[in-house]
Each structure stands twice: as C-alpha cells, then as structure tokens.
Amino acid sequence: MRLNVLQLMCSFHQGGSERQAIQLARLLKESGRYNVHLAAINGEGVLRTDAEALGFRDIPEFPLTSFYNLNYARQLRRFARFLREREIAIVQSSDFYTNIFGMMGAALARVPVRIAAKRETTGWRNGPQRFVERCSYRLAHAVVANAEAVRSMLINQGVPANKIITIYNGLDAKRVETPVNFNRDDALQIFGLPLSNEYRYVTMVANLRSPLKNYPMFLRAARVVRAVIPEARFVIAGEGKLLEPMRALAAELGLSEQAFFIGRCQRIAELLALTEVCAFSPSYGEGFSNSILEYMAAARPVVATDVGGAREAIIEGETGYIVQPDDYVAMAERIISLLRDPERSRAMGEMGRRRVLENFSCEAQLERTHELYERTLARALSQLSKALSRAPQQNAIERAMKFRSRAEGMRRR
C-alpha cells in the first residue's frame, strides 16, 4: 500500500524552487512508491502547464492575502480538512510561505510526517519573518537544505542539527543537451541574436525579479570583457521587474549593441549550445543554484560569485572559477581567460558535466528524499506506538493504525 504524499508549492511562476518542486513530484510519482499530490497557495504561473502534463490536474489552491487576517484562518482550516480527507501522510513544503502555511496546516491536521525546506542563505527576510519561519521549523519533523552552506546557516540560527538534512537540487541533464538537429543560425533566430559566426556569447540565465541577484556586476564585467575581446557578446535570459533597469544600465555602460535581453527562455539547451562561457553573480541570499547545474550539465565552464552553495557545485579551476561578490574585474578576467583558451574552456565544461552526472542527478535527489521519508516515517511509527499505549480516543487510534499499516506496507516494498 502506497503512502499519500503532498508537495506544497507557493505558485507555478517560473523559479528555481517551483521547478524543483514539480521535478520532485514527478520523480516521486514515477518511482511508484507513493500517491503524489500537488497543492499551491497561488495556482497561477506558466509551470502549471508542466505540472498538468505530468498528470497533476486536480491541484487545490489556498489563496492567501496575509498571515494575519481571517482569510488565513479560513484557508488553514480548508487545508487541514483537505489533508485529512486525502489521508496525507507526508507534507513537504518548498519555501518561506509554504513552510509557514504548510507546517501549521499539517500540524493542525496531525499529519504524521511534516518536512519543511530552506533554499537560500541570508538577505531575503527581515527579523519578524525569520522568527516566524523558525517557528514553522519547530512544527516540522525535518528541514531540507539544498546546500551545506544553507544547513550551516540554519544551525547558526538555532535549528537543531539533527533535524536538518542536505539534499542537493537534482538536474535532468537531458534537458540541456545540445539537440541532435541543432542548427546555429536557427538558434540565433529563435533568440533574436545577430546572424553572424563572428560573435562569441557569454550567457547568464537570470531571475530578474530579485534585487539580491547582482546582475549589474555581470554587466560591469561585460564592459571590461568587451574592451579586451571585441567579438564578445552577452546574453541575459530571464524576466521580471528588473528587466528595464538592466537595459538602462547596459545603455549607460555602452553595451546597447553588445548585451541582449531575450526574456524567459523556454529552450535552454539551444541557448547554452550557442554559449562559450556562463556566468552567475548573486551578492548574497543564494542557496544552491539550478542555473549553475544547467551550465555544467551543458558542458559549459562557469564563472560564479562565492555565495551559497556555489563552491559545493563548482570545483575551482577545474569546472569553473569562483570570484568574490561585487568583484566584477575578477569576473571579467576569468571570462577573458576562458575565451582566450577555448581548449581549456571545453575541458572544464566536460569535467563539469561529469560532475553533475555523478553528484547532482535526479536519481541522487530521489534516493536521498526516499531515505529521508523512510527515516522520518520510522520515527513517526515509534511515536505512534507510544501514543497507542496511552489509550487515546478511538478515532485517533483508528487513524494511527491506518497510518501504521500503510507506512509498514510501504517500507516493505
């Protein structure tokens, strides 16, 4: 008998946490070990189509306007009722908002296994928000960190070390493999880039909604690179409110003709196939970057700032380079060195691809998640046995026995 597992998302807007949640739901479903459900606080976003294509069509929404009004209490009751009716045994949240709403609702519904998440380091939340999120961790049986850097930060904030497990983001490398029928001119046309073979592209895939991602650093580095390598061109893929300010900065830096803002990228494999070097430049607040994994899986060398889990993905001098936040000169120097030595650049890219396949695959992510479920379920079974020995109310006994039967059945698989 399979356990019912719920992945709770904040929304279906394009973002690393959202894509990881959908990917994990797919992996769990395909494993055949669980009945997997998706739910969202906000059901809008382009990724909903991806979720529905995987068979997740009945996706309940629990819209929130605040954590401090009557609607929140109403949605919390709806969520708890949904969890009880679907007999959800494991609830896993994916970010700040789902941690708070999900762990509270799951505790209210007495869900046996509650798993929260932390996917960034410092910089995103103010003091009261951090306090509320720490409270949600108290309701969780485990907290998943997507990098050792994130785990260390949580421990420093007082979260018990034995409650935190590091599970790195997984990547399906096939998603970024160069298509068999790849044609450079066709790809250039897709992205609105000049039809010329003389240009050499340096790319950054960006979430242009977050000011914590230091994209001005990339543009300033681009100006230095262009002065040394005139044929270099710079691609920024992403959407958000920072798009126009970035365009304005590019113009101010004299890069209007050399920097291309191509918007949201649906065809990442073709974009990276056009690219020689990739960059990543947050100042702080990063966890474990999906973009870095995509770059490496596409066999492209990476120049990234030393933030979050960048050092856990990139091997300095072997799969790419690490520079300090805001040091755009160092970033430019590393990009220039890679463009000047294409052979070394290709070798670093190939080593990066092997590293992703060996350490950051979807299979590794699924196995670590299954181990977490197993361990947390065993703990829950032990606690249930103690609860049953204290003769609780009959309906609680029935729920506990039903859960124990399902959990033991799943563990025997």
N, C-alpha and C positions, 0 to 999 in steps of 0.2 A: 504494500500500500504506500502510495506516494504522499509526501507532505505538501501542504499548500504554502507557497512562498509568495510574498508580496514585495515587489520593488517599487518604492515610492519616489516619484520624481517631482521636482518643482514645476517644470514646464517642458515643452518639447521644442523650445528655441535652440538654435544651433549653439552648442557649447561643449566643452570637454566633459563636464560632469554628466550632462544629458546623454551624450553619445556613449559614455562608459556604462551608464545605467541600462540603456537599451541593449548594448552589446552583452552585458552580463545576463540580462533577462533572456536573450537569445541563447547564450551558452547553457544556462541552466535548463531551459526548455529542451534544447537539443540533446542534453545529457540523458533525458528520460528518467531522471531521479526524482523530479519534483513537478507538481502542478504549479505553474508560474502565472502570477497575476501582475498587471501594471496598474498603478493609480497615479494621479497627478493633482497637485494643488491648482495648477493652471493648465488646462488641456490644449492651449494654443501652441503653435510652432511648427516649423517645416519638418521636424523629425517625427511628427505624429504619423506621417505617411509611411516612414520606415517601420515604425512600430506596428502599424496596421498590416503592412506587408508580411510581417512575421507571424501574423495570426492574432495579435492583441487588438481586438476590435471593441470589446466591451470594457472601455477604460473609464472608470468613475473619476469624477472631478470633485474637489473640495475647495472651492474658491475662497480665498481669504483677502480681507482688506486691511486687517490689523491683527496683532496678537492680543489686543486689549479691548475688544468690543463684544457685543452679544453674538455677532455672526461667527466669531471664532469659537465660542462655546457651542453654537449650533452645529458648525461643521465638525467639531471634535466629536460630538455625540453621533453624528452621521457616520463618521469614520469608524468609531468604535463599534457601532452596530454592524457596519459592513464587515469588519474583521471577524466578528462573532458569527455572522450568518455564513460567511465563506469558510469558517473554521481555519483561519490563517494561523499557521504555527510559527512562521518566521516572518518578521517585518524588517526590511533593510532600507534605510534612508540613504540619501546621496549628497546632501549639502546642508547649509545652515538652516534654511526654512523647513526642510523635510525632517531634519534632526529634531527640531522643537515640536513641530506638529505631529510627526510620526511616532516619536518615542512616547509622547504624552498620550496620544490616542491608543497606541498599542498597550501601554501600561493600564489605561482605563479598561481596555477590553481583556486584560490579563492574557495577552499573547505570550506564549512560553519563551520565545526567543526574540530579542529585540537588538538590532545591530545598527549603530549609528556610523557616521563617516566624517572624516576630515580630509580635505583635499587641497589645502593651502596653508602657508605659514602665516606670517604677520601681515598687518596692513589693511585687511579688509573690514574688520569690525571694530566698533567702538567698545568702551568698557562695559556698559549695560548689556550689549549684545553678546559679548564674550561670556559674561556671567550667566545669562540665560542659556547659552549653548552648553556651558559646563553643567548646568542643572539637567539638561537633557541627557548628558552622558551618564549621569547618576541613574537614570531610568533605563539605560541600555545595559545589556549583558556584555557587549563588546563594541569597540570602536575601531573601524578600519581606517588606517592611514595609508595614503598611496605613495609614501616615501619615508625613509628613515629620518629625514630632516623634519617631516611633519610629526612623526612619532616622538622625536626628542622634544619638540616644542610643546606637545600635549603633556608630556611628563613634567616639563618645567612649569606648566600651568596647573599642575596638581592632579591630573588624571592618573589613576593607578596604572603602573606599567603593565601589570598582568591583564589589564582589560584591553590593551591596545595591540593590534596585530597589523603588520605591514603587508599589504597586498598591492603589488605594483600594477599600474594600468596594463592591460593586455592589448596587443595590436594584431589584427589580421593582416599579415604582410602582403597578402594578395591584393588588398585594397589599393596599395600604392605601387604595385609592379608595373613597369612600362608595358602598355598594351602591345600585343604581338603585331598588330597592324598600325603601330604608331607612325604618324607622318608629321614631321616637324612643321611644315607650312600649315597644315590643317590645324595643328595645336596652336600655333601663333594666331591664327584667325579666330579660334574659339575664344581666346583671352584678349583679343583686341590689341595684340602686340605687333610691332613692325615686322613685315615680311622681309627679313634680312638674316643672312647667316653670319654676319659680322659681329652681332651683339652677343654678349656673354651675361647670363642672367644670375643675379643673386636674389634669393626669394625669402620672404618672411610671411608665414601664414599667421594671421593676427585676429584676435578678438578686439575689435575696435570699439567695444562698449566699456572697457575697463581702463581708467587712467593709471592703474597700477602697472600696466604693461607699458614699458618705457619705449614706445615706438619713436619718439623724437631722437633717441640715441641711435637707432638704426639709420635714420635719415642723415644725421650728422656724420655717421661713419661712411655713409654712401657718398657724401660730398668729398671726403678725403680719398676714397677709393677711386672715384671718377677722375680726380686730378692726376692720379698715377696711371690708371688703366682707362683710357677714354672710351673704349668699347664696352665697358661695364654698364649694365642696365639693372634696375632694381624693381622688383615686383612685390607689392603688398596685397595679399589676398585676405579679405575679411570685410565685415560690415559693422556698422554701429555709429553712434553719435560722434565719435572722434574722427570719422572719415573726412569731413570738410576741414576741421582744424589741421589735420595731417596734410591735406592737399595744400592748404595755405602755407604751412611750414616748408613743404617741398619747394613751392614757388619762391619763398623767401630765401631758401638756400641755393637757388639757381638750379633746381632739379626738375623743373616743369616738364622738360623733354626727356629726362632720364628715369624718372620714377613713375611707375604705372600702378594705379589703384584699380584692381579688377573686380572688387566686390566679393560676395560669397562664392567660394569655389566648390562646385559640385564634382569637378573632375580633377581631383588632386593628383592622380597618377600621371596624367598628361602634363600638368604644371611642373611637377618635380622632374619629369623626363626632360623638360626644357632647361632645367636649372643646373648650374655647376656647384654653387655653394649656398647653404641655407643659414639663416640667422635667427636668433631668438633673444629678446632683450628686455625681460621684466626687471624692474628695480627691486621689488620685494613682493611678498604675498603669494608666491608661486608654490605649488606642491610638486607634482610630477607631470611634466609636460607631455601631452599627447602629440604636439607638433614635433618635438624632438624625436620621439619614436618614429613618427611618419617619415621625417627626413632620413633617419638612419636606415629604416626599412627599405627606403627607395635608393639606398646606396649613395647617399649624398653626405659629404662632410659637413659638420655643424660648428658654428661659432656662437656660443651662448654665454649669457651672464651667469655668474656664480650665485644662483638663487634657488632655494628649494632643493629639489632632488636632481638638479642638472648634473652634478658630479656622480650621482648614482647611475645615470644613464650613459654619460659621455666619459670615455677614458681619455684623459688629457694627452694630446699629442699622438693618439692612435686612432681614435674615431672622430676627433674634432678638437676644438680648443675652448677653454673656459677663460673668460675675462671678467673683470670686476664691474659691477653695475655703474653706469654712467661714464665708463672709460671708453668713449667712442673711438678714441685714437687707437687703443689696443685692439678693439674690434676691427677697425679698418685695416690695421697692419696684418692681422690674421687672415682676413678675407683676401687681401692683396697677395699674401704668400701662397694661398691656395690657388688663386687664379694664375699666378706665375708658374706654378708647378702642377700642371694637370695630371701628371702620372701619380704623384704623391696624393693628390686630391682624390683620384679614383681609388687608390689603395686604401685610403682612410674610409672612404664610403663603403667599400666592400667589407672591411672589418666591422664597420658599424652595423651593416645588415646582418652579418653573422651574429653579432652580439644581441640584436633584437630577437632573432630567431631562437637563440639559445636561452635567453633570460626573460624576455618580455612578451611571450606569445600568449594567445588566448587560452591555450591549453594549460599553461602555467597558472594563469589567473583563475581559471575554473577549478583546478585542482586545489589551489590554496583556499578558495572560497568553500569548496566542499569540505576540506579539513576543518575550517572554522565552524561550519554548520554542525559537523559531527561532534566536535569538541564541546560546543555550546549546548547542543542537544543532550549530550551525556550529562552535563552539569544540571540541565533543566530536569532530566529524568530523576536524578538523585534528589533534587529539591522536592519534586512531586511525591516521591516515595516517602519523604519525611512528612510532607503535608498530609498524605493519606493516613499515616499512622496516628495523626492527631484528630481523626474522625471529623472532618469538616462537613458542611452541608451536602445533601445528597446530589444536587445538581452540579456542585463543584467536583464531587467525586466522579460523576459520570463524564464530565469534560476532561478531567485529569486522566481517567482510564482510557478514554478515546484517544487522547493525545499520545499517551504512553504506547498504546497499541500501534499507532501509526509510526511513531518515532522508531520503535524497535523493529517494525517491519522494514522501514527504510534503511536502517543501519545494517540489516542482514543482507541487503542487496549487494 
